[in-house]
Amino acid sequence: MSPAGPTEPLTVVLLTTDNRWVHRDYLNPVPHFGPAPAALIEGFTNLPGIRVHIVSSTNRLMTSPEKLADNIWFHSQYVSRMGWMRTGFMGCIRATRKTLRRIHPDIVHGQGTESDCAMSAVFSHFPNLLTVHGNMRRIAKVESHPYNWLAGRLERFVLPRSLGVVCLTTHTERQVGTLAKRTWIVPNAVDPSFFEIDSQPDPGIQLILCVATISALKNQIGLIRSLDGLGDKRKLEIIFLGGGEPSSPYCLEFRRMVESRPWCRYEGYADREQLKRYLRTATLFVLPSLEENCPMVILEAMAAGVPVLAARVGGVPDLFEEGKTGFFCDPLQENSMRAAVQTALSDSAVLRQIATRAKQEARERFHPKVIARKHLHIYRQVLERLEKDCSEQRGFVKQ
């Protein structure tokens, strides 16, 4: 198949997860996706030069719309429980092939190596790319869990079998460099509604917001310990948001520590609309993780005009600059986290300047239209390279 010409729209299939079945929201007639794929889809909406078909595998039959926008189609495909990870996603692969034969795309783009999308992309029989959202091999080393171990093995398997990997940060590029045929660095896009947030912190209290799954990987307990004493001495409050396994030893210890400190609050999982409300009044956003790639919550906080303090790990240093658009700390050193928080909160005028610069940089680097155009350029690059390679092979055979 010849790729679309330079002025013809490309037909792209985006393989991503429909979160309705993840969240058991089966009666919702409208699909919804993770924040990163959703923002990318927003960027593709009505973008000249591209037609997008979103394909999602689910283990429940659900009512779905045929189109999400004039140039965005949606395909929900049912896969029985035996077709998922326990069989190497063979059911998802077969269902995706059947759907792709009807669409006949120019290129297939698998979003993430955490689930079925990467396996379905590399076995699609069409030109394909992958985006690595959470380096599963790296995460498996930091946080031991059977799922992480298996996802890491599958990640190693799929990376060399794709035409290339879209890396969100230089950290990912380093992780996949020996496996991927080709790489590009393109960060996540941010839902444009976060840029519309008018951050108005309460001058009477310094409110710190920490948003992450409650787990050892995200290091909330380390953050609490680092602020012991500081929270009692100044008008400081820290709100934790995020889901987790309530019965896990880490979650139980975390809840015990929060309940014993009047300056700590845990308010559970928050969806994106709820997160926006918290960001409007936050003084500082803190993410003390032990491993990260390109965390959406950092980009969303920057877009909302909330100053960010994060662990200097993984791909986070790609996202902002120390003292200019954010602050860094060492998540393994409680003194480092405490000192970084004190520095960030020491001068409110400087803090607002940093937030303003970060918001402008986020608009320039992470807006959906910016990221979507970069993806379109990558797709055309890949297809032009394929066409050139095919022409050279035909010429070699004739000789």
N, C-alpha and C positions, 0 to 999 in steps of 0.2 A: 504494500500500500504506500502510495506517495503521500507525503505530508501536505497539508494545506499550503497554498501559495502565500506569499508575503502579505497579500491584501485580503485573503480569505480567512474567515473565522476558523480557529482551531476548535475541534471537538475534544474536550478533555473530560475524563472520568475521574472524579475525586472519591476515593474509598475512605469512608470515615464512619464513626459509630453514631447511631441514632440513640441519644441518651434516654429516650422514652422507656426503652426496656431495661436500661441500666437502673433507672430510678423508679421502675414499675409504674410509670405514668401511662399505662396502656390505653386509656380512653381519650387521651389528648389527640386530636386529629392532626396536629401540626408537629413535625419532627423538630427536635432541637439537638444541638451538637455541643461539644466541648468549646470553651471560649476561644481557643486558637483556631480550630477549623471554622467556627462560626464567623469570626472576624475576617478570615480569608474569603469565605463565601460572600460576605458583605462587600468586600473589595471587588470581587468578580461581577457583582450584580450590575448589569447594564454597562459593563466595560467593553468598549469596542474590540473586536478581534478574537472573541472567545465565546464558545458555547460550553456550558458546564453541566454534566450529568453527575449527580451525587448518588452513589450506590452504598446502601447500608444493609448489612446482614443483621437479623434479629431472631430470637427464639420464640417470638410471639407474633401472631397475625395482628396487624393494626391497620386502621384506616389512615391513608396518607394522601396528600395532594399530589397531582401530577407535576405541577410546577410551583416553584418558590418565587420566581421572578421571570421576566420576559426571556432571559437567556439562561435560566437555571431550572433544570429538570430534577425530579427526585424519584428514586427507585428503591422501594423497601422489599427485601427478599427474605422469606422465611427459611430458617435452617434449624432442623431438629437438634436436640441437645447433644446427640452423638456426633454432630458435625463440627464441634468446636475444639477446644484445646486438647482434649483427651485423644483426638484422632489427628492432631496436627492441622486442625481447621480444614479438613478435607471437604466437609459439607459446604463451608463458606466458599472455598475455591471453586467447587463445581457450580454452585449457584451463581457466583460472579461471572464465570466463563459464559454461562447461558445468557445472562443479562448483557454482557459485552458483545456477544454475537449479534444482538439486536441493535445495539447502539453503534457499533463499529467505530470506536474513537481513534483519534490520532495518537493519543497518549493516555496512560493511566497513572494516577498519582496516589500512592498509598500513604495515608496519614498515620504515622506512628508505628512502632514496632512492639507495642504492648499487647496487641490483640490480633485479630484476623486480617487487618487491612494490608499489612506488609506481605503476608503469605499469599493472599489473593492477588496482589499486584504482580509479584514476581512469577506467578504461575498463570497469568492472564492470557499469555500468547500475544500480547500487544506491547509496544514500547512502554517502558514504565520507569518511574522514579519513586523514591521513598523520602519521607521526612522523618527524622528521628526527633521525637519530642522529649522522651526521658531515656537517657542512655541506660538501657536495662542491664547490660553487662556490668556497668559501673555501679548501678544501684544495688545489684545482687551482691556485690562485694561489701558495700557499706551497710546494707540492711538484709540480713539473712532471712529468706522466706522462700518456700517451695515455688510459689508463683513467680517471684523475681528470678529464681534460678532457671526455670524453664523458659521464661520470656527472654532471658539473656542468651540461652542456647539458640532459640529461634532467631534472635537478632543476628547472631554470628552467621547463621545459615543464610538469611535473606540478603544481607548487605552486598556480598559479592555477586549476587544473581540479578541485581538491578542495574540499569544503565547509569545510575548516579544517585547521590544522596544529597538532599537539601539539609544543610546543617544550620541550626539556629544560631550557633555561636562557634568561635574558634575552639572551644573546649570539645564540642562534638566532632569537629573536623579532625582534631587530634585523635579522638577515640576511634573513629571509623577510617582514618587515613590509610591503614594497611589493608583494609578489606574492600573499600568502595572503588569502583572504576573511575569515578569522577565526583567532585564535591563542589557545592556552592554554599556560601554563607548568607542566609536571609533570616532575620529574626521573625518572631511572631508578630502578627498584626493585633491591634487593640480595637475592641468595639468602639466606634466613634462616639457613642453616648458618654463615655468616660471623659472625653475632652470637654464636654459641656458642663461638667461638675464645677460648681463654684465653691471651692474649699473655704470654710469659715470656722476655724478652730475656736473653741471656747477659751477666752483669755483667762478664765478663772481656774483652769485645770490643764495640765499637760497630759493629753490622752494619746497613749501608744496603742497601735493596732497591729496584731500579729495574726495573719491568715494563712493556715496550712493544715493539712491532715494531722491529727494528733498522733505523733509517732516519734520514735527515737531518731529517725532520719531528719525530722524537722526541728528537733532539739528545743522544744518549748521549755522543758524542765531546766535545761542549762541557762536559758534566758531568765527564768524566774530566780534561780539561785544568784545570778550575776547582779540582779537588782535588789536583792535583800538588803535592807537598811536604807537604800536610796528611796524606795517607794514610801517609806514611813517618814522620811525627813522632808520631802517636798510634796507639793500638790501634784501627785503623779498617779495615773490610773492606766492599767494595761488590760485591754480586751482581747481575748483569744477567740478566734472563729475557726471552725473546721470540724469535719467529721472524724471518725476513727472507730476502732473496735472497742466498745465500752468495757468489755471484760478482760482486755489485754493488761498485763502487768504495768505497761507504760502508761496507758490511759488511766488506770486506777491511781497510780502514784501522782500523775499530773492533776487529777481531780482533787486529791487530798491536799496537794500543795496550794492549789488555787483557793480552796475553801478555807484554808488556814491563814490567808493573807487578804486583808480588807481592800488592798489596792489592786487585786487581781479579779477578773471576771471571765468566766467561760460561758459563751452564749451559743454554742453549738454550730451546726452547719448553717452557712448563709449562701443564698443564691446570689446571682449577679446584681439583681435589683436591691436586695438587702445590703450587699457590699457597698453599693454606691451611697446608701444612706450613712453607713459608718464612715466612709471616706470623707464625707462632707464636714465632719466635725473632728477628724483626727489631726493631732499635732505632728505625729511621726509614725511612719510605717516601718516595722522591724521584721526581718526574716532571718533567723539564725541557723538555717539549715546546714547539715553536714555535706550535702551534695545537691546541686541544682544544675539545670541546663539553661533554660530561658523562662523563668517563672512568670506566668501571666500576671500574677498579683503585683509584681514589681512594676511591670509596664503599665498596669491599670492605675496604680498609685501615682506614678509619674504623670500619666495623662490627666489625672484628677487634680494635680497640683499639690500632692501630699509628699513631703520630703521622705526619702527612703534611706534606711540603714539596713545593710544586708551583709551576710557572711561573704568573705572573699573566697568563694569556692566555685569550682566548675566554670560555667559560662557567665556568671554574674558580673565579673569585671568588664565584660564587653558592653554592658548595658548603661553604665554611668561612670562618671569620673569623680574620684575622691575630692571632697571639698568644693567641687564646682557644681555637680548635679546630684550628689548623694554622699553617703558615708559607708565605710567598710569596717568590719570587725573580724576577729579570729573566733570562730564558733567553738573552738576547743579550749579557749582561754576565757574564763569568767571575767577576769580583770579587763581584758580587751573589750568585751561586750559592754561592761559597765562604763568604761572610759568613753567609748564611742557614743553611748546614750547621753552621758553628761556633756560631751562636746556638742552634740547635735542640739541639745536643749538649752545650751548656755546663752545663746543670743537669738532672740526671736526675729530680729530684722534680717540677720544673715540667713536664718532658716527659710524665711520667705523668699529671699533672693535665689537661694538654691532651688526651691520648689518651682519658681517661675522659669528659671533656665531649664530645669528638667522637663517641665510641661511643654515648652517650645521644642526641645530636642525630641521628645516623644512624638510630637505632631509631625516633625520632619522625617523621623526614622521609622515609626511604627504605625502610621495611619494605614487603614486597610487598602486604600487606592494605591499607595506607594508600594506596599508589599505585593499586591495583586499584579501590578505592572512588572515587578521583578520576576514573579513566577511565569508570567506570559513570555517574557524574554528568555527564560531558561527553557521553557517548552520548545520554543522555536529553535533555540541553539541545539537542543538534543535532536530534533527531527532533521534539521539541516545537516548535522553531523552524520546521522544515519543515512540520509540520501547521498551524501558525498561518499561514504564508505561503500554503499551499494553500487554506485557508479564506478568506483575504482575497482571493485571486485568483478563487475561485468566487463570492464576494459581488460582486466588481467586474464579472464577466461577467454576472451576473443583472441588475445595474443597467443 
